[in-house]
């Protein structure tokens, strides 16, 4: 209730009560969250009327994808989440969070919180399947495995794995070599895909105040369009076999002390796509690598003041074998601070700012201020103003083809400048044992600077 932005929590009981196949399905019933699906049933999560590019998806506070991924037919991580038995809760923050998380959190943040490694060994095996009434609609099979337990009194291990196999929908017409999609009644290519995800976490708890863990996650998408001809294409399309690979490795220190909480992390993200074919028939290999070092300190100053300060360094690398053989590096540094002060007992004031520096675009300061007035224990009024800043990714700011979709090719623009925004918000929330109600009015103003040529 006291948070300057709207927060919803999906509990582990909620997740176990329904057979969620993806992160999108777990969130689509939440107010203010929009989940849409593409042809491969991969969800796109957006909030506050902004595109999914402004919604940041985290697992245990760690990013799940590099900013330089391209437009592809299915999103490996938005359509995926850890096995349900490994999740403790999902926190959804609707509203600008760019002060703490950066430019891609202007619409909101989705943070999947996993369970700590238990004191006793245990596990879970789940098999989910969707078998359609008609064979031409495509069926889905999704097995999940989670196993966790102690290796010693201070060391624990958690293993997780799941796959999603989706069969090709549509009625195969052998004489045409094509498929009629039932929902469209038109001739369209068939598709099927196989998603794989494997992960492990090794944790060490030297004492009650410190937790150190190393986590590695591997995801691979095998997308097959078997009935699509490999001949000449009038526009850029994916070839019949598409391979997208994600590797996410991190080392995290999480300390809880008398003066506050301190979290430090090192993270490596790698994304590769080897399944794009250009119009001339040439293969195209694309890869993006991010190295991120971050530190955040949350201080409790007296009973009425909470201060968050932090720093982040990111080394971005993007490589594309097409066109001019793009191979570019970029350094990004961020410093931020946010203070939550209870001025009077019913009045809470939040003031924060984030300073960004990029060796490609220079520096930018993004402040924000929010005020929450608690009328009663269950009813409040809140409002504020926040500024945002989003620099184009390396792939967006190059002149190479950065992605393909059914509507054609998306091409970057080397003339792109950073995008700035101002958002104004005013709302009220009522929450008691029987009724939950909230209403918000949000106004966004964007400034995009570019040149078409």
URVEN-V469964 format. One record per helix or strand. SS is the DSSP state (helix for helix, strand for strand). FROM is the first residue (numbers start at 0). TO is the last residue. If there is no record, write none. Layout:
ss:SS from:FROM to:TO
ss:SS from:FROM to:TO
This chain:
ss:strand from:5 to:10
ss:helix from:11 to:16
ss:helix from:22 to:26
ss:strand from:32 to:36
ss:strand from:42 to:46
ss:helix from:51 to:53
ss:strand from:54 to:58
ss:strand from:61 to:62
ss:strand from:70 to:70
ss:helix from:83 to:85
ss:strand from:86 to:93
ss:helix from:97 to:100
ss:helix from:102 to:104
ss:strand from:107 to:113
ss:strand from:121 to:129
ss:helix from:134 to:136
ss:strand from:139 to:149
ss:strand from:154 to:165
ss:strand from:170 to:172
ss:strand from:177 to:180
ss:strand from:185 to:187
ss:strand from:191 to:206
ss:strand from:209 to:223
ss:strand from:236 to:237
ss:strand from:240 to:256
ss:strand from:259 to:276
ss:strand from:282 to:300
ss:strand from:304 to:319
ss:strand from:326 to:343
ss:strand from:346 to:357
ss:strand from:361 to:373
ss:strand from:378 to:389
ss:strand from:400 to:404
ss:strand from:407 to:410
ss:strand from:418 to:430
ss:strand from:435 to:446
